[in-house]
Amino acid sequence: MNPVIRELVNQQIRQLTLKELITRARKEGISLTVQEARQLLAMLQQPPLDIADKKRVKRLKQQLREDFPHHYDTAMALLKPYEHYLD
């Protein structure tokens, strides 16, 4: 993976705020509660996600599937253009 792309994506994830996450979700037709958004941010940011860590990405995807089953398929469809970074 290109190290510049990797760092840009990691930086975007680290800097994502609660308000931004909820706003982005709503724009895409995903209704997140504040509690769900907080839980999701905690999964992504603590410890900080490195998209190059394939084991962590796999665990994160599994955790998302378990914790957000009603949002998982929609979220994965939205991430389709970036899927090659998350495999």
CYANA upper distance limits for C-alpha pairs under 8 A (distance plus 0.5 A):
  1 MET  CA      5 ILE  CA      8.00
  1 MET  CA      6 ARG  CA      7.29
  1 MET  CA     52 ALA  CA      8.06
  1 MET  CA     85 TYR  CA      8.07
  2 ASN  CA      6 ARG  CA      6.68
  3 PRO  CA      7 GLU  CA      6.60
  4 VAL  CA      8 LEU  CA      6.67
  5 ILE  CA      9 VAL  CA      6.64
  6 ARG  CA     10 ASN  CA      6.60
  6 ARG  CA     50 ASP  CA      8.37
  6 ARG  CA     51 ILE  CA      7.22
  6 ARG  CA     52 ALA  CA      7.55
  7 GLU  CA     11 GLN  CA      6.40
  8 LEU  CA     12 GLN  CA      6.70
  9 VAL  CA     13 ILE  CA      6.84
  9 VAL  CA     51 ILE  CA      8.13
 10 ASN  CA     14 ARG  CA      6.71
 10 ASN  CA     49 LEU  CA      7.13
 10 ASN  CA     50 ASP  CA      6.38
 10 ASN  CA     51 ILE  CA      7.07
 11 GLN  CA     15 GLN  CA      6.60
 12 GLN  CA     16 LEU  CA      6.57
 13 ILE  CA     44 LEU  CA      7.48
 13 ILE  CA     45 GLN  CA      7.59
 13 ILE  CA     49 LEU  CA      7.95
 14 ARG  CA     44 LEU  CA      8.23
 14 ARG  CA     45 GLN  CA      6.32
 14 ARG  CA     48 PRO  CA      7.02
 14 ARG  CA     49 LEU  CA      8.10
 16 LEU  CA     20 GLU  CA      6.84
 16 LEU  CA     21 LEU  CA      7.15
 16 LEU  CA     41 LEU  CA      8.31
 17 THR  CA     21 LEU  CA      6.65
 17 THR  CA     41 LEU  CA      8.37
 18 LEU  CA     22 ILE  CA      6.78
 18 LEU  CA     34 VAL  CA      8.20
 18 LEU  CA     37 ALA  CA      6.83
 18 LEU  CA     38 ARG  CA      7.07
 18 LEU  CA     41 LEU  CA      7.74
 19 LYS  CA     23 THR  CA      6.57
 20 GLU  CA     24 ARG  CA      6.48
 21 LEU  CA     25 ALA  CA      6.56
 21 LEU  CA     37 ALA  CA      7.27
 22 ILE  CA     26 ARG  CA      6.65
 22 ILE  CA     31 SER  CA      8.35
 22 ILE  CA     32 LEU  CA      6.72
 22 ILE  CA     33 THR  CA      8.29
 22 ILE  CA     34 VAL  CA      8.04
 22 ILE  CA     37 ALA  CA      7.07
 23 THR  CA     27 LYS  CA      6.73
 24 ARG  CA     28 GLU  CA      6.96
 25 ALA  CA     29 GLY  CA      6.82
 25 ALA  CA     30 ILE  CA      5.35
 25 ALA  CA     31 SER  CA      7.02
 25 ALA  CA     32 LEU  CA      7.33
 26 ARG  CA     30 ILE  CA      5.61
 26 ARG  CA     31 SER  CA      6.23
 26 ARG  CA     32 LEU  CA      8.01
 28 GLU  CA     78 LEU  CA      8.44
 30 ILE  CA     71 HIS  CA      7.59
 30 ILE  CA     74 THR  CA      8.10
 32 LEU  CA     36 GLU  CA      6.40
 32 LEU  CA     37 ALA  CA      6.60
 33 THR  CA     37 ALA  CA      6.66
 34 VAL  CA     38 ARG  CA      6.63
 35 GLN  CA     39 GLN  CA      6.72
 36 GLU  CA     40 LEU  CA      6.59
 37 ALA  CA     41 LEU  CA      6.60
 38 ARG  CA     42 ALA  CA      6.66
 39 GLN  CA     43 MET  CA      6.87
 40 LEU  CA     44 LEU  CA      6.85
 41 LEU  CA     45 GLN  CA      6.30
 41 LEU  CA     46 GLN  CA      8.46
 42 ALA  CA     46 GLN  CA      5.88
 43 MET  CA     47 PRO  CA      8.36
 43 MET  CA     60 LEU  CA      7.73
 44 LEU  CA     48 PRO  CA      6.94
 44 LEU  CA     49 LEU  CA      6.18
 44 LEU  CA     60 LEU  CA      8.38
 45 GLN  CA     49 LEU  CA      6.39
 49 LEU  CA     53 ASP  CA      8.44
 49 LEU  CA     56 ARG  CA      8.13
 49 LEU  CA     57 VAL  CA      8.38
 50 ASP  CA     56 ARG  CA      8.38
 50 ASP  CA     57 VAL  CA      8.45
 51 ILE  CA     57 VAL  CA      6.90
 51 ILE  CA     85 TYR  CA      7.35
 51 ILE  CA     86 LEU  CA      6.98
 52 ALA  CA     57 VAL  CA      8.47
 52 ALA  CA     85 TYR  CA      8.18
 52 ALA  CA     86 LEU  CA      8.47
 53 ASP  CA     57 VAL  CA      6.74
 54 LYS  CA     58 LYS  CA      6.58
 54 LYS  CA     86 LEU  CA      7.96
 54 LYS  CA     87 ASP  CA      7.46
 55 LYS  CA     59 ARG  CA      6.71
 56 ARG  CA     60 LEU  CA      6.47
 57 VAL  CA     61 LYS  CA      6.63
 57 VAL  CA     86 LEU  CA      6.99
 57 VAL  CA     87 ASP  CA      8.21
 58 LYS  CA     62 GLN  CA      6.81
 58 LYS  CA     87 ASP  CA      8.19
 59 ARG  CA     63 GLN  CA      6.58
 60 LEU  CA     64 LEU  CA      6.55
 61 LYS  CA     65 ARG  CA      6.67
 62 GLN  CA     66 GLU  CA      6.79
 63 GLN  CA     67 ASP  CA      6.44
 64 LEU  CA     68 PHE  CA      5.88
 64 LEU  CA     69 PRO  CA      7.74
 64 LEU  CA     72 TYR  CA      7.07
 65 ARG  CA     69 PRO  CA      5.60
 65 ARG  CA     72 TYR  CA      6.08
 68 PHE  CA     72 TYR  CA      6.27
 69 PRO  CA     73 ASP  CA      8.15
 71 HIS  CA     75 ALA  CA      6.52
 72 TYR  CA     76 MET  CA      6.59
 73 ASP  CA     77 ALA  CA      6.66
 74 THR  CA     78 LEU  CA      6.83
 75 ALA  CA     79 LEU  CA      6.77
 76 MET  CA     80 LYS  CA      6.65
 79 LEU  CA     83 GLU  CA      6.55
 82 TYR  CA     86 LEU  CA      7.37
 83 GLU  CA     87 ASP  CA      6.82
